[in-house]
Structure formats: C-alpha cells, structure tokens
C-alpha cells in the first residue's frame, strides 16, 4: 500500500489535535501500561502530538521510546510539547507505517492508538510492526468502532453525522468500525497469543460533554473531514452546519451521554 494515495479523514486541524492532546497513557492505553517496565524499548506508531508517547517514555526510562508519524508538522508539535518534560529517552521521527525505516527486531513493544482505522491496508501495516518487534515482543493496538458509538438523547443531526462519516471513510478506503475487525487483522498479520478487551470513553458531566460536543461542532465545519465531505459531495455546507448545531444542542441536555467504545488487542510476535 502506498501511503501517499491515502487520505487521513480527520486531517490536522486544531480541533483534531486538541482531542489528540487530551490523550494520555492512563486514559487511552490502560490495557498496556501494567505491561511496561523500566528498560523496555517502545515504538509508538502514528503518535500524533506525542502525549501518550511521552507517558511511555516516563514509564520505561531509561528504555528508548520512539514516536513516529507521517506528518512532519505533527512531529514538530510532539517535539515542542514534550520538551518541558526533559525525557532523554524520547525521540520523534517522521516515518511511513507501510515502509518503516527501522531495522528488524528493534523494539520490545510496538503500540498504535486509533491508527489502523484510518489505513487502507491495516494488515500490511501490522506486518511492518511485527517486523520491527523482537522475538516474543508485544504488540498493543487500540481502535474505536464508530458503528458502536451511542448517545442520548436521540438526535437526527448526529444520526446523519454517523452516516456521512461512514460514507467518507469508505471513500477513503478506511474502516470506521475498526474495533470489531482488530483481532482478525492482528491474526492475519501473523501474531498469536492474542488478548482482546474493550474500554469506553464516556462523556456525561457538563465539562466532559461540552468539551466533546464543541470539539466535534468545530471538526464538522473546519477539519479535513469537512473539506473532504464537500469535495466529494457527500454533504453540503448547510448540512454540515446543521450537524455542528446538533452537537452543540446535545451538550445542552442535562442527561446527555456519549459513549465511544474501543477494542484493544495485545499480541506476541
């Protein structure tokens, strides 16, 4: 697979990076952190702004941690934002998951969070991750499943958002419902000893739902998602504005809840 012909559905608008910067090892990689120990080497694939990556570096120090992403802009953000933590064992580089520049059997742990859902050939990416793992090394992958998202109260605008999101990801040859496919992809890539689990992000109290709803209200108007929907004719500007308002309306409901389920897989090389 050639990454140059793929399109990242979300893009790198500030509203997208804001959600990525919220992520920590604790709230996004809890299934993995009790397996980490001092001295392990870790590769974080699709690291984005590097908040999870930096947490890993703290947990395994003095073991080396490398975060990689295809976007040089995002890698520069990761370097800048992690600098105050002064983690000597942490580095960030641009790299392509389909053609990793790293040597065979280099890392004890390879991690990818919310990455495989955006790829046209997730199995090919996993094969590359397996190549750079040491024998007996640990793969840790976690992906959301959009088709399993749930919210209350019901909203025609959010229902329409979900339909549009699936249409766009299919056009981008990506799999929005990646969570349910994750174990099958990992096995197809040659891993065994799988441990499969699932966890949720749940947004309910006022601060949580305002953060989540406002974030998506911006994303549906200004991110790569919006631009690609308009270019493909999947949605009109007016329809995107209606969806944005629907997210804001949802935040105002006292009993509102939004559940984002993800499946996570641990496996051995």
C-alpha positions in Angstrom: 0.0 0.0 0.0 1.2 3.5 -0.8 0.5 6.0 2.0 0.8 8.9 -0.5 -2.5 7.9 -2.1 -4.4 7.6 1.3 -6.3 10.5 2.9 -6.5 11.0 6.6 -10.2 11.5 7.2 -9.7 13.8 10.2 -6.8 16.0 9.0 -4.7 18.0 11.4 -7.0 21.0 12.2 -6.6 22.4 15.7 -9.8 20.8 16.8 -8.4 17.4 15.9 -5.1 18.0 17.6 -7.0 19.2 20.7 -8.6 15.9 21.0 -5.4 14.0 20.5 -3.5 16.2 23.0 -6.1 15.1 25.7 -5.0 11.5 25.4 -2.7 10.0 28.0 -1.3 6.5 28.6 -3.8 6.3 31.5 -7.0 7.2 29.6 -6.0 5.7 26.3 -3.6 2.8 26.9 -4.6 1.4 30.3 -4.7 -2.1 28.9 -0.9 -1.8 28.2 0.6 0.2 31.0 0.8 -2.6 33.5 3.0 -4.5 31.0 5.5 -1.7 30.7 8.7 -1.7 32.9 12.0 0.1 33.1 14.3 -0.6 30.3 11.9 -1.7 27.6 12.1 -0.2 24.2 8.9 1.1 22.7 7.8 2.3 19.2 4.6 4.4 19.1 3.1 4.3 15.6 1.0 7.2 14.5 2.0 9.1 17.7 0.3 12.4 16.7 1.3 15.2 19.2 3.0 12.6 21.4 1.2 12.8 24.7 0.8 9.1 25.1 4.4 8.6 23.8 5.9 10.9 26.4 4.0 9.0 29.1 5.5 5.7 27.8 9.0 7.3 28.0 8.4 8.1 31.6 7.2 4.6 32.4 10.1 2.7 30.7 13.0 5.0 31.3 15.9 4.6 30.6 14.5 2.4 27.8 14.3 4.2 24.5 10.9 5.3 23.2 10.4 6.5 19.6 7.2 8.1 18.3 6.6 8.2 14.5 4.0 9.9 12.4 3.7 10.6 8.7 3.1 14.3 9.3 6.2 16.4 9.8 4.0 19.2 11.2 2.6 16.9 13.9 6.1 15.5 14.7 7.3 19.1 15.3 4.4 19.7 17.6 5.2 16.5 19.5 8.9 17.5 19.9 7.9 21.0 21.1 5.3 19.9 23.5 7.3 17.1 25.1 10.4 19.3 25.5 9.5 20.6 29.0 9.3 17.0 30.3 13.1 16.6 29.6 12.8 12.9 28.7 16.2 12.0 27.4 15.0 8.6 26.2 12.2 10.0 24.0 12.5 10.9 20.3 10.1 11.6 17.4 10.6 11.0 13.7 8.6 11.0 10.5 8.1 7.6 9.0 5.7 5.6 6.9 3.9 2.7 8.6 3.8 0.8 5.3 7.6 1.1 4.8 9.2 1.6 8.3 12.8 2.7 8.0 13.6 0.9 11.3 15.7 -2.3 11.5 14.2 -5.7 12.1 13.6 -6.8 15.7 14.4 -3.4 17.2 11.6 -2.9 19.8 10.2 -4.8 22.8 6.8 -3.1 22.4 5.0 -1.6 19.4 2.0 0.5 20.1 -0.6 2.1 17.8 -3.6 4.0 19.1 -6.5 4.9 16.8 -4.3 4.4 13.7 -5.5 1.2 11.9 -9.0 2.6 11.4 -7.5 5.2 9.0 -5.5 2.9 6.8 -6.4 1.3 3.5 -4.4 -1.8 4.3 -4.1 -2.3 8.1 -2.8 -5.8 7.8 0.2 -4.6 5.8 0.9 -2.0 8.5 0.7 -4.7 11.2 3.1 -6.9 9.2 5.6 -4.0 9.3 5.0 -3.6 13.1 5.7 -7.3 13.5 8.9 -7.0 11.6 10.4 -4.4 13.9 9.3 -6.3 17.1 11.8 -8.5 18.8 11.0 -12.2 19.1 8.5 -12.5 21.8 7.8 -8.8 21.7 4.4 -7.3 22.5 2.0 -5.6 20.0 -0.5 -3.2 21.5 -3.3 -1.8 19.3 -6.5 0.0 20.1 -9.2 1.3 17.8 -12.6 2.8 18.1 -15.7 1.3 16.5 -17.8 4.1 15.1 -20.7 1.8 14.4 -21.0 1.1 18.1 -21.0 4.7 19.3 -24.0 5.5 21.3 -25.5 8.8 22.6 -28.6 10.1 24.4 -30.8 11.9 23.7 -31.5 10.9 20.2 -30.6 13.4 17.5 -31.3 13.4 13.8 -28.3 15.5 13.3 -25.9 13.1 15.0 -27.5 10.2 13.2 -26.8 12.0 9.9 -23.2 12.7 11.0 -22.6 9.0 11.5 -24.0 8.1 8.1 -21.8 10.7 6.5 -18.7 9.7 8.5 -19.1 6.1 7.2 -19.6 7.3 3.6 -16.4 9.3 3.8 -14.2 6.7 5.4 -15.4 4.1 2.8 -14.4 6.6 0.1 -11.0 6.9 1.8 -10.7 3.1 1.8 -10.6 3.2 5.6 -12.7 1.2 8.2 -14.6 3.4 10.6 -15.7 0.2 12.5 -12.2 -0.9 13.0 -12.6 -2.1 16.6 -14.6 -5.2 15.6 -12.0 -6.1 13.0 -8.9 -5.6 15.1 -8.4 -9.2 16.3 -8.8 -10.6 12.8 -6.3 -8.1 11.4 -3.8 -8.9 14.0 -4.1 -12.7 13.5 -3.8 -12.2 9.7 -0.6 -10.3 10.2 1.0 -13.4 11.9 0.6 -12.6 15.6 -0.6 -15.1 18.2 -1.3 -15.2 21.9 -4.0 -12.5 21.5 -5.6 -10.8 24.5 -8.7 -8.9 23.4 -10.6 -6.4 25.5 -12.7 -3.3 25.2 -13.0 0.0 27.0 -15.0 3.2 26.6 -14.6 6.9 26.7 -17.8 8.3 28.3 -18.7 11.9 28.2 -21.5 12.9 30.5 -20.9 15.7 33.0 -21.1 19.3 31.9 -17.3 19.8 31.3 -16.9 16.5 29.5 -19.9 16.8 27.2 -19.1 20.5 26.4 -15.5 19.6 25.5 -16.6 16.7 23.3 -19.6 18.4 21.7 -17.8 21.6 20.9 -14.8 19.8 19.6 -16.9 17.9 17.1 -19.0 21.0 16.3 -15.8 22.6 15.1 -14.5 19.4 13.3 -17.5 19.0 11.1 -17.1 22.6 9.9 -13.3 23.2 9.7 -11.3 19.9 9.7 -10.2 17.6 6.9 -13.5 15.8 7.5 -15.4 18.9 6.4 -13.2 19.7 3.4 -13.4 16.1 2.1 -17.1 15.9 2.6 -17.6 19.0 0.5 -15.1 17.9 -2.2 -16.8 14.5 -2.6 -20.3 15.9 -2.5 -21.2 13.7 0.5 -22.6 16.7 2.4 -23.4 20.3 1.7 -22.1 23.3 3.7 -25.7 23.8 5.1 -25.9 20.2 6.2 -22.5 20.3 7.9 -23.7 23.5 9.7 -26.9 21.6 10.9 -24.7 18.8 12.2 -22.5 21.2 14.0 -25.5 22.8 15.7 -26.8 19.3 16.6 -23.5 18.6 18.5 -23.9 22.0 20.4 -27.6 21.2 21.1 -26.6 17.8 22.5 -24.2 19.5 25.0 -27.1 21.5 26.5 -29.1 18.4 27.5 -28.8 17.7 31.3 -28.9 14.0 30.9 -26.8 13.8 27.8 -24.2 11.0 27.4 -21.9 10.0 24.6 -20.1 6.6 24.6 -17.1 5.9 22.4 -16.1 2.2 22.6 -12.7 0.9 21.5 -11.3 -2.6 21.2 -7.8 -3.2 22.2 -5.5 -6.2 21.4 -2.3 -7.4 23.0 -0.4 -10.0 21.0 3.0 -11.6 20.8 5.4 -11.8 17.8 
